[in-house]
Amino acid sequence: MLNAIADPTRRHILQALKERGGCSLGKDVGLCASDVEARVQLSQSTVSHHMAILTKAGLVNATKLGLWRWYRRDESAIRELVRALREHL
């Protein structure tokens, strides 16, 4: 998880996923892949790479909705990471 959040772009993505009402799919939370691309202004392949790392680390959940890929933060995993860091640092 620490490796996943070490990259500033991935931290920016996590912050963007925290904001409400920005999803073009009409979801209250989370963003579709094209929304993430627009927020971080990176190519689709670069965003896919970052999202794969965040998903594999367990910080983001990905759901396929038709042709769209929708991402949202896993708030419980993020809270657990913060708790563990506070406990050990």
C-alpha positions as CSV (number, residue, x, y, z in Angstrom):
1,M,0.0,0.0,0.0
2,L,2.8,2.4,0.8
3,N,4.4,1.8,-2.6
4,A,1.0,2.6,-4.2
5,I,0.6,5.9,-2.4
6,A,4.3,6.9,-2.8
7,D,3.6,8.2,-6.3
8,P,2.2,11.8,-6.4
9,T,-0.1,11.0,-9.3
10,R,-1.7,8.1,-7.5
11,R,-2.3,10.4,-4.4
12,H,-3.9,12.9,-6.8
13,I,-6.1,10.2,-8.2
14,L,-7.1,9.1,-4.6
15,Q,-8.0,12.7,-3.8
16,A,-10.1,13.0,-7.0
17,L,-11.9,9.9,-6.1
18,K,-12.8,11.4,-2.7
19,E,-14.7,14.3,-4.3
20,R,-18.4,13.9,-4.7
21,G,-20.5,14.5,-7.8
22,G,-17.8,14.5,-10.5
23,C,-18.7,11.2,-12.1
24,S,-20.0,11.3,-15.6
25,L,-21.9,8.1,-14.9
26,G,-24.2,9.9,-12.5
27,K,-22.7,8.1,-9.4
28,D,-22.4,10.2,-6.2
29,V,-19.0,8.8,-5.4
30,G,-16.2,7.5,-7.5
31,L,-15.2,8.3,-11.1
32,C,-15.2,6.4,-14.4
33,A,-11.8,5.9,-16.1
34,S,-12.4,8.8,-18.5
35,D,-13.2,11.1,-15.6
36,V,-9.9,10.1,-14.0
37,E,-8.0,10.8,-17.2
38,A,-9.5,14.3,-17.4
39,R,-8.7,15.1,-13.8
40,V,-5.0,14.0,-13.9
41,Q,-4.6,14.9,-17.6
42,L,-2.8,11.7,-18.5
43,S,-3.3,9.2,-21.3
44,Q,-5.7,6.2,-20.9
45,S,-2.8,3.7,-20.8
46,T,-1.0,5.7,-18.0
47,V,-4.2,6.0,-16.0
48,S,-4.9,2.3,-16.4
49,H,-1.4,1.6,-15.1
50,H,-2.0,3.7,-12.0
51,M,-5.4,2.4,-11.4
52,A,-4.2,-1.2,-11.6
53,I,-1.6,-0.4,-8.9
54,L,-4.2,1.2,-6.6
55,T,-6.6,-1.7,-7.2
56,K,-4.0,-4.3,-6.5
57,A,-3.0,-2.5,-3.3
58,G,-6.6,-2.7,-2.2
59,L,-7.1,1.1,-2.0
60,V,-9.5,1.3,-4.9
61,N,-12.4,-0.9,-6.0
62,A,-13.1,-1.2,-9.8
63,T,-16.4,-2.2,-11.3
64,K,-17.2,-2.8,-15.0
65,L,-20.5,-1.1,-16.0
66,G,-21.1,-1.9,-19.7
67,L,-18.3,-0.2,-21.6
68,W,-17.3,1.9,-18.6
69,R,-14.9,1.1,-15.8
70,W,-15.9,2.8,-12.5
71,Y,-13.5,3.3,-9.7
72,R,-14.1,4.3,-6.1
73,R,-11.9,4.5,-3.0
74,D,-12.0,1.6,-0.5
75,E,-12.5,3.8,2.6
76,S,-12.1,1.0,5.1
77,A,-8.7,0.0,3.6
78,I,-7.6,3.6,3.7
79,R,-8.7,4.0,7.3
80,E,-6.9,0.8,8.2
81,L,-3.7,2.0,6.5
82,V,-3.9,5.4,8.4
83,R,-4.5,3.5,11.7
84,A,-1.5,1.2,11.1
85,L,0.8,4.1,10.2
86,R,-0.3,6.0,13.4
87,E,0.3,2.9,15.5
88,H,3.8,2.2,14.1
89,L,5.2,5.7,13.6
